[in-house]
């Protein structure tokens, strides 16, 4: 009786239970209640809020007898009492909910009047074990609803703390709390670990009322090994149920402190349980006011979305994606500030099907931490579309640049099938980070596809403005913009396809050390018409290289075709444009651009290392040929140097352009003047003059003999020695001012200043092709490049190159030549064979 008296004093002190404990205790003794049994499972059988009568005695009991199902009498077990008893009991306990609990609108509503006990012991709060919980449907609504309207200021719905390792919260609705719906936080001890939250509606009552919590949906502070939603393993597939986290006053999920190894997978964050709308049939908007998911600077190894494997009876495991749908949130989709975090297989800014934009209010993904991975191969890629800001922003405004971000395999600004646009309002990707890799993404439908503002960024294998099928997914202004140093756009045999945008690629004036290799700009490897509306490439930066020595034979050259204006517009300091195919490709297909092939206005080249479009002033003929651009089929001139000087233009070849092949000053062909005393683009260098009477090709020795001179004087500012390049061209097949193949070159010394010089050399392989009548049709043209890298236009005369014994045939055979030429034109309407095109890869 002494024990009963002691409890009577405690009960009177509690107020809420005053006067009811004694009768319950007596009846309990009479019916043999299990007061001291070992605790394992506690069944909540009332919606009241009284605490446990004797925590640690093994029984969940407030001391009040109530009628149970079937008319039996038992002790009242509240959720508060069950939590208190579980905390006081050894081992892992389970809390389930009786089917006899009263329901309102088909759910059980429990309204704590103060903060529920923190969980300090392993516990499974199994709302999903209620008999009315229908686990057979997708995203079932929780039957047990916790309502926090009366719980007090700053109170969380449930708090897992030190000692709660191994706990699980499943199948609850948690709404109206002034703090977060679920808080995980240490309390003067070790960080809680090995925790699972699944199947909960956090911020949504009765499955349809978006009442929110005034804090965050879920807040993890210094927690380890926490799973929110599904768990995916390499061989076991993905298990567990998604949470729906919506309508909360802060972030949907906030992971901060020193949290580590957190998995957030398979959840709907910021939208309804059907993953379909931000305008539910009841309540208010579903959006969380902050970010969908926010990872603080101290948190690391957080996985947002996951890809596991599915066990197969035969064959290897198949991958299974378990990403989150994160949409409609006020500030943005995901903000990752800590290091070593990964986002995989999520839909960010769309509905679950990826067919309708449900914008997050800011950026889809904001990366601030180092070593962040966004996407990956195969199913690991995210869908990041429809957001009100950037698709992906890499930036740390208040600190050093984020390092080593990898963006791979994502669909950015397009739908789930990457076949239609769901554009982000700003750029698809905007990076201020350093050492960023953007690989194998489809980026379309945005204002700009990619804007690079940080150094050491590489874009490889992306489709920008289109997809692998050539569908129009246009970025409105630019496909790619570079405004940083040490940027790589493409690599040998790993280039991007950049098509159907406003301008394909813009290299801005504040960029430097930009390399552009192996890309298809306005087309793709099949030769499809994917022309950008304006220029293919507009280069205004410093020290950029577009293409490279060897062209497509070593994968460095770009293919630039079908663009509405120029193929390449080259400006800036010390630019290099080499080995590209402009208006055509390695197969000789017609991919003509709507303006000039290349237009160069290279500002500031004087006094610096000369700019180069093709080979350098010192290159041998072999090197110049590999560095030269192939420029064909463009609507206007092949290559226009509109302004400046000291721009080497060696080794480029031309055919079927609408204007002259090479135009200094953008004013058509420039006649030579005596002594070359004029100024202008490349100092209006005089072109070589070839003597046709002393020019021939010997088929026995394979040698070409040319007599030529350059009317230029050192006194006029021309720098010697000069390089004179000889080109062959067939006027019968390609009428007009063109030059099909580089045959060879010669050094023109100052000692021959203004004088004729005779040179004999073996032409480069494939440059001269004999015809069946025993002599060649090709004419010979030439350019001169002085010691300051000023290259002239092509010589105006297309000088015939006969065999030494074929002069009479050449004089008498005009009619036969014309007939044969017509036959050859018909024969070569398609791809020209290498024997006529000047060698492999050179039309």
VENDA-V474470 format. One line per field, one symbol per residue. ss: DSSP state (~ for helix, > for strand, _ for the rest). psi: psi as a letter, one per 20 degrees, with the letter a starting at -180 (. if undefined). burial: # if it has 16 or more other ideal C-beta (glycine too) atoms within 10 Angstrom, else .. A space follows every 10 residues. Layout:
BEGIN
ss=???
psi=???
burial=???
END
This chain:
BEGIN
ss=_~~~~~~~~~ ~~~~______ ~~~~~~~~~~ ~_________ >>>>______ __________ ____>>>_~~ ~_>>>___~~ ~~~~~~~~__ __>>>>>___ ___>__>>>> ________>_ __>>>>~~~_ __________ ___>>>>___ _______>>> _______>>> _>>>>_____ _>>>>_____ __>>>>>>__ >>__>___>_ _______>>> >__>>>>>>_ >>>___>>>_ ___>>_____ __>>>>___> >>>>>__>>_ __________ __________ >>>>>____> >>>>_>>>>> _______>>> >>__>>____ _>>>>>____ _>>___>>_> ______>___ ____>>>___ __>>>__~~~ __>>______ _>>>______ __>__>>>__ >>_>______ >_____>>>> >__>_>>>>_ _>>____>>> >>____>>>> __>>_>____ _>_____>>> >>__>>>>>_ ______>>__ __>>>>>___ _>>>>>___> >_________ ______>>>_ _>>>>>>___ ~~~_____>> _______>>> >_>__>>>__ >>________ _______>>> >_________ >>>_>_____ ~~~~~~~__> >>______>> >>>___>>_> __>>>_____ _>>>______ ___~~~____ ~~~~____>> _~~~_>>>__ __>>>>>>>_ ___~~~____ _>>>>>>>>_ ________>_ >>>>>>>>_~ ~~____>>>> >>________ ________>> >>>>>_____ >_______>> __>___~~~~ ~~_~~~~~~~ ~~~~~~~___ ___~~~~___ ___
psi=hhghgghhgg ghhifhjpii hghggghghh jlqmhjqpqg ppopjqjrjq rqgmpijipo piipqrpaqj jrprqporhg hggghhhiqq aprporpqii pqqokjrppp nqiapqqqoj qpqonmhjip hipniirplq pqhopppjhj irpjpqgqpp apijpjqpop kqporjqhbq gppopqnlbq pqrlqpoqjq ooipqjiion irqibrgpop olqqlppocq pprhijbprr qqqooqjqic qgppobbkqq lppoqjqooj rriikiqjmr hqbaqipqhc qgpporhiqr lpooqrpbqp pqhqrrqqqp qmrqooqjqg hafpoohrql qqppkqoojr rhikippnpq icqgpopirq lppnbaqcii qqonqjqicq gppoqnhkar qqqlppopjq oojrahjkir pmqqhcqgpo pjrplppopk qporjrgqfp ooiqrlqpop jqooiraiij qolpphfqgp pplrqlppnr rpklrqooqk afpfpporhj rqlppoqjro oiaaiijqok pqhcqgpooi aqlqpobrpi cihjjhqqpo rjqhcqgpoo raplqpoqkr ooiaaijjqo kqqibqgppp mnpjhpiapq qpnbrrhiqr hgghhhiqqo oqjqhbqgpp ohrarloplq jqqqqkqhar gpopikkapo qqqpiljrrb pkklppqqpp ohhkprpoig ijqpppprro mqqhhjjppq rqppppqqqo ighmqanroh qpharqporh hjoiqqppqp roqqpihppq riijrqhqrp rqqppaijjo qrrqqhpnpq nrqhjjhggh hikgghgggh ggghghhkhc ppqhhhikrp jn.
burial=......#... #.....#..# #..##..#.. ..#.....#. .######### #####.#### ######.#.. ...####### #########. .#######.. #.....#### .#..###### ########## ..#.....## ########.. #...###### ########## ########## ######.... ########## #######.## ########## ########## ##....##.# ########## #######.## ########## ###.##.#.# ..#.###### ########## #########. ........## ########## ########## ########## ##.#.##### ########## ######..## ########## ######.... ########## ######.#.# ########## ########## ########## ########## #######..# #####.#### ########## #..####### ########.. ########## ####..##.# ########## ########## ##..###### ########## ########## ######.##. ########## ##..#....# #######.#. #.######## ########## ########## ########## ####.#..## .#...#.... ########## .#..###... ...####### ###..#.### ########## .###..#### ######.#.. .##...#.#. #.##.####. #...###### ######.### #####..### ###..#...# ......#..# #..#...#.. .#.#.####. ###
END
